[in-house]
C-alpha cells in the first residue's frame, strides 16, 4: 500500500484553534473546532460562520494548531 500522500493530523478536540491552508473569504485564518464526527464542524474566528468539512478534507487542508 502506497501511503506517501496520506497526511496524519494531530488529534483535534472541541475548542481547539487550528489554521488551514487557505484563509476564509472574510480574511481570517484561524478556525475553532466546534464538533467532531465523520464531519468536522468549524467556526471561523473572524466572522463566526460555521462550516462542516469531511475529516478527509480536513486532513488535506490542515496546516497547524494555534491553541
LUMKE-792707 format. One record per residue: residue number from 1; y, x, z of N, C-alpha, C, O, CB in turn. Coordinates in steps of 0.2 Angstrom, whole numbers, m for minus. Atoms other than C-alpha are relative to their C-alpha. Glycine has a CB too. Layout:
<atoms>
(atom NUM; (Y; X; Z); (Y; X; Z); (Y; X; Z); (Y; X; Z); (Y; X; Z)),
...
</atoms>
This chain:
<atoms>
(atom 1; (m6; 4; 0); (0; 0; 0); (6; 4; 0); (7; 9; 4); (0; m5; 6)),
(atom 2; (m6; m4; 1); (17; 7; m5); (6; m3; 4); (8; m8; 2); (2; 1; m7)),
(atom 3; (m5; 3; m5); (30; 4; 9); (6; 4; 0); (10; 3; 4); (m3; m1; 7)),
(atom 4; (m6; m4; 0); (44; 15; 3); (6; m4; 0); (12; m1; 1); (0; 5; m5)),
(atom 5; (m6; 4; 1); (56; 1; 0); (1; m5; 6); (6; m8; 7); (m1; m5; m6)),
(atom 6; (0; 4; m6); (52; m8; 17); (4; 4; 5); (3; 9; 6); (m7; m2; 3)),
(atom 7; (m5; m3; m5); (66; m5; 30); (m1; m4; 6); (1; m10; 6); (7; 0; m3)),
(atom 8; (1; 3; m7); (62; m9; 48); (7; 0; 3); (10; 5; 4); (m6; 3; 4)),
(atom 9; (m6; 0; m4); (77; m15; 58); (m2; 0; 7); (m7; m3; 9); (4; m6; m2)),
(atom 10; (2; 0; m7); (78; m13; 76); (0; m8; 2); (2; m12; m1); (6; 3; 4)),
(atom 11; (1; 7; m2); (74; m29; 86); (7; m3; 2); (11; 0; 5); (m5; 0; 6)),
(atom 12; (m7; 3; m2); (89; m41; 87); (m2; m6; 4); (m7; m9; 4); (3; m3; m7)),
(atom 13; (1; 5; m5); (91; m53; 101); (7; m5; m1); (12; m3; m3); (0; 2; 7)),
(atom 14; (m6; 4; 0); (103; m68; 103); (5; 3; 4); (4; 5; 9); (m2; m7; 3)),
(atom 15; (m6; m3; m3); (120; m62; 107); (2; 7; m2); (7; 10; m1); (m1; 0; 7)),
(atom 16; (m2; m7; 3); (119; m45; 98); (5; m1; m5); (5; m6; m9); (m7; 3; m3)),
(atom 17; (m5; 0; 6); (133; m40; 86); (m3; 5; m4); (m4; 11; m2); (7; 2; 3)),
(atom 18; (3; m5; 5); (127; m32; 70); (5; 0; m6); (9; m4; m7); (m7; m2; m2)),
(atom 19; (m4; 0; 6); (135; m26; 54); (m5; 0; m6); (m10; 2; m5); (4; 7; 0)),
(atom 20; (3; 0; 6); (129; m30; 37); (3; 4; m5); (8; 7; m5); (m1; m7; m3)),
(atom 21; (m3; m5; 5); (131; m20; 21); (6; m3; m3); (11; 1; m5); (m5; 1; m6)),
(atom 22; (m6; 3; 3); (144; m32; 14); (4; m4; 5); (1; m7; 9); (m2; m4; m6)),
(atom 23; (m5; 4; m4); (159; m40; 23); (0; m7; m2); (m2; m9; m8); (7; 3; 1)),
(atom 24; (m1; 8; 2); (161; m59; 24); (6; 0; m4); (11; 4; m3); (0; m4; 7)),
(atom 25; (m6; 1; 4); (174; m66; 12); (7; 0; 4); (12; 2; 2); (0; m6; m4)),
(atom 26; (m6; 0; m4); (186; m68; 27); (2; 7; 2); (8; 8; 4); (m1; m4; 6)),
(atom 27; (m2; m7; m1); (186; m49; 29); (m4; 3; 6); (m3; 10; 7); (7; 1; 1)),
(atom 28; (3; m3; m6); (176; m47; 45); (m7; 3; m2); (m10; 1; m7); (m1; m6; 5)),
(atom 29; (6; m4; 2); (161; m35; 45); (m5; m1; 6); (m11; 0; 5); (1; 7; m1)),
(atom 30; (5; 1; m6); (153; m40; 62); (m2; m7; 0); (1; m12; m1); (4; 2; 7)),
(atom 31; (3; 6; m1); (141; m54; 65); (m4; 0; 6); (m6; 5; 9); (m5; m1; m6)),
(atom 32; (4; 2; m7); (134; m62; 81); (m6; m4; m1); (m6; m9; m5); (5; m3; 5)),
(atom 33; (6; 4; 1); (116; m67; 81); (0; m6; 5); (1; m5; 11); (m6; 5; 2)),
(atom 34; (0; 6; m4); (115; m85; 87); (m6; m3; 0); (m7; m8; 4); (6; m4; m2)),
(atom 35; (7; 4; 0); (97; m90; 83); (m5; 5; m4); (m3; 8; m8); (1; m6; m4)),
(atom 36; (5; m4; 3); (81; m82; 79); (m6; m4; m2); (m7; m10; 1); (m3; 5; 5)),
(atom 37; (6; 4; 2); (65; m88; 70); (m1; 3; m7); (0; 9; m8); (2; m8; m1)),
(atom 38; (2; m2; 7); (59; m87; 52); (7; 2; m4); (7; 7; m8); (m4; m5; m4)),
(atom 39; (m7; m1; 2); (78; m88; 48); (4; 3; 6); (3; 1; 11); (3; m6; m4)),
(atom 40; (m4; m2; m5); (91; m79; 57); (7; m3; 0); (10; m3; m6); (1; 8; 0)),
(atom 41; (m6; 3; 0); (107; m88; 62); (5; 5; 2); (5; 8; 8); (0; m7; 4)),
(atom 42; (m6; m4; m2); (123; m78; 62); (6; m3; 0); (7; m8; m4); (0; 6; m5)),
(atom 43; (m7; 2; 0); (141; m81; 66); (5; 5; m1); (4; 11; 2); (1; m3; 7)),
(atom 44; (m5; m5; 2); (155; m72; 58); (5; 1; 6); (7; m4; 9); (4; m2; m6)),
(atom 45; (m5; m2; m5); (166; m63; 71); (7; m2; m2); (11; m2; 3); (m1; 7; 3)),
(atom 46; (m7; 1; 2); (181; m66; 61); (2; m8; 0); (7; m10; 3); (2; 3; m7)),
(atom 47; (m1; 7; 2); (181; m85; 55); (m4; m4; 4); (m3; m11; 4); (0; m1; m7)),
(atom 48; (5; 4; m4); (167; m91; 67); (m5; m4; m4); (m8; m9; m2); (4; m4; 5)),
(atom 49; (5; 4; 4); (157; m98; 52); (m7; 2; 1); (m8; 8; 2); (2; 1; m8)),
(atom 50; (7; m1; m1); (139; m100; 54); (m4; 1; m7); (m3; m3; m11); (m4; m5; 5)),
(atom 51; (5; m1; 6); (126; m94; 41); (m7; 1; 2); (m8; 4; 8); (3; 5; m5)),
(atom 52; (7; m2; m2); (107; m93; 41); (m2; 4; m6); (m2; 2; m12); (m4; m7; 1)),
(atom 53; (3; m4; 5); (98; m80; 31); (m7; 2; 2); (m9; 2; 8); (4; 7; m1)),
(atom 54; (7; m2; m2); (80; m76; 30); (m1; 7; 3); (3; 11; 2); (m4; m1; m7)),
(atom 55; (1; m7; m3); (73; m62; 40); (m1; 5; m5); (2; 11; m4); (m7; m1; 5)),
(atom 56; (1; m5; 5); (68; m53; 24); (7; 2; m3); (8; 8; m4); (m5; m2; m5)),
(atom 57; (m7; m2; 3); (86; m54; 18); (4; 4; 5); (8; 8; 3); (4; m7; m1)),
(atom 58; (m3; m4; m5); (92; m48; 35); (m2; 8; 0); (2; 12; 1); (m1; m3; 7)),
(atom 59; (3; m6; 0); (81; m33; 33); (3; 4; m6); (4; 10; m5); (m8; 0; m1)),
(atom 60; (m3; m3; 6); (89; m29; 16); (7; 2; 1); (10; 7; m1); (m1; m4; m6)),
(atom 61; (m7; 0; m1); (107; m32; 22); (2; 4; 6); (8; 6; 7); (3; m6; 0)),
(atom 62; (m1; m3; m6); (106; m24; 39); (3; 7; m1); (1; 11; m4); (m6; 0; 5)),
(atom 63; (m2; m6; 0); (117; m9; 42); (0; 4; 7); (m3; 9; 8); (8; 0; m2)),
(atom 64; (0; m3; m7); (119; m6; 61); (1; m5; 5); (4; m10; 4); (5; 6; 1)),
(atom 65; (m2; 4; m6); (120; m13; 79); (7; 2; 2); (8; 8; 2); (m5; 1; 5)),
(atom 66; (m7; m1; m2); (138; m14; 85); (0; m1; 8); (4; 3; 11); (5; m4; m3)),
(atom 67; (0; 1; m8); (135; m20; 103); (m7; m3; 2); (m8; m4; 8); (6; m5; 2)),
</atoms>
